[in-house]
Amino acid sequence: MTGFEIVAVILASGFVAGGAWDRIKKMKDERRQSRECELRGPDPVCGCTHHLACHDPKEGRCYAMVQPKQTKQTKLTKLGARPQAEGKGDAASSIAEPRQCPCRRYAGPEPLATLYAPEITGETGSALPRGGE
């Protein structure tokens, strides 16, 4: 083997080993992320696709703003085409404005309650009874 062939073999093996190392690293990261997601549990997202933080805790109303679906008429108006006269008003009034989400109560997974547990120690005044008492 010539010196050039030796260098080519070393470079090729380096590329192969480097690619394998990157794949192993990526698999480890994916496993870690999936374990973290399992431990966290489901995100508190309502059926309206908004987070629990967007809902009022007392009334349950959703305060998020949503963009209404566009009709063919509003798409044509945005593209600059002239609206057809249907007696429904001018082109500016046919463009849908953002409005409040119509969801009236949160319907997603309930987050776990925060519990307080006293510290368990062997000192006096602790939660555990003594053996002689």
Salt bridges, closest charged atoms under 4 A:
ASP29 OD1 - ARG32 NH2 3.84
GLU36 OE2 - ARG32 NH1 3.37
GLU59 OE1 - ARG61 NH1 3.88
GLU86 OE1 - LYS88 NZ 3.78
